Each structure stands twice: as structure tokens, then as C-alpha cells.
């Protein structure tokens, strides 16, 4: 495995960062969304509240789903859902449509956040696991703190739709990056572990 396990950590951290970033990036743009759709303040707040509620309520179910279907599949599926929903949010024609797409985006974000620590815990040895989980947690803090500033910048330069559309190229790159890492689950349930895929004529590696 060697240093390649850190590539897995970096891939997982990107997903965690994006999921938490979109929890705070919208806050600064709420007045522009409200003005654009001509809705009340109470209604526009659901753009944020719906996202946070769905993410918080689905973390545990998706954690169990990862044990059943393998963490890799759930993680990649979550990234795809998150990226597609981000584009739909960026082109939403109405406030109810935006809130609906934010719910779908939150489903993907919950899959990313639930799988992140699980993948890290399965990838690293016990003596390195604490440091790896700590580094992954740093991406959460960066995402939450950077969100308002980045949201304000994108809204000022473009429009509030840019805060969602920017996830498309980043998400596509991150999906390809994660998919290129050939880590996989072995087994199901609590005995699930990560190991490198073996290829004929090549030494087994994590990514």
C-alpha cells in the first residue's frame, strides 16, 4: 500500500469537502435567490434547511448501506448524484424546483459524508487511523468556513446559479479520480475490509 493510501484519503477528503461546502455556500446568496424568484424569506430559507435536514437524517442509513453494498459503490454513486443534482440546482426554473433538487443533492452529500470516515478507517492501519481521520475532518472545517466567502465571490462575479454549476467540473474530476483508485471492499457487514486489487504481472496496490 505504501504512500498510495494517502491518495485514497485525498480522494475521500475532496468528497467530504464538497458535501460540507454546499451546506454553507448558499447562505450568502439567499437574498439573490429570493429576489430572483420573488419569494418570501421563509420560503428561500428552505434551500438551506432542506439540505441540512436530509444530510443529517441519512448519515446512519447510508453507513449501513455501505456495509451491505460496499463503501466504494455507495461513495461513487453519491458523488454522481451530488454532481448531477448540483447542475439541476443551477438551472432550476422555480423555487420549489430548486428546493427539490437541493434535497436530491443532499442525498448524494449524505452518501459522501457517511462513506468518508468508513473508507479511511478501513484503509489505514490502527496506528495511522487517528491521524488520517483527523486530516479528513479538516476538510469538513475548510468546507464550512470557505463556503460563505466562495459563495459571495461566485455570486458577485456571476450569479447565484454559479455556486451550484461550479460543482459540475469539480465533481466530474473527483469522480474520475475516485474511480481510478482501485480500492474495493472485501466481504460485507462488520467484517468488511479494504484491500488492493491484484492485477496479473503487477504488484498489488491501493490506487
Phi, psi and omega in degrees: 000305176056222183284349183294336178295335178288335173292322175297317178299318181294322179295316179294322181294328177297315178297317179296319179298313182294320181295318180282328178301317182285354173281338183239345185292336184280337189306314185289341184263000182303318178298325180289322176294318179299316180292320182295322181262350180065046182244172181280166179296321179298319181292317183290335179295338178292344175297325178270313186297317181300319180298311183293322179295316181293316179300312182297327184276343186253358182299311181292314177301320180288331174299316177292322179298324177296325177294328183275313186264356187086142183296324183298314181296315181293321181296312180294320177297319178297320179295319180295315179298315181299315183291314180296317179295328178297317178296318179297323176297321182292336180247015182303130182276347184209166179296313177301323177295319178297316180295320178297315180292330175293325176297316178296318178299321179294328176299313177296320179296321178296322178295320178294312183291326180288324183280333184307298180298326180294316179296316179298316181296326180280337185274322187263150176289159184306322184285346178251352190295320181297316179294319180295316178295324177295319178294322177294324178293332177299324179296331176294313181296319180295317180299316181292322183279329182278338185308304182300317181294315180292322178297318178295320180294313181295322179292322180290318182285316182245259177204178180295337179293335181295332182292339176263318184293335180294340179288341184296302179294321179295316181295319179297315178299317182293324178295314179296322178296312180294321181292331180287340175283115189271040173278150181208165177273149172238116182086183180226174176069204185289348180269005182293134179223164177257141173213164180280150176279135181267137179236141181301132177079002180231151177285139181298137182219164182278322179239000000 
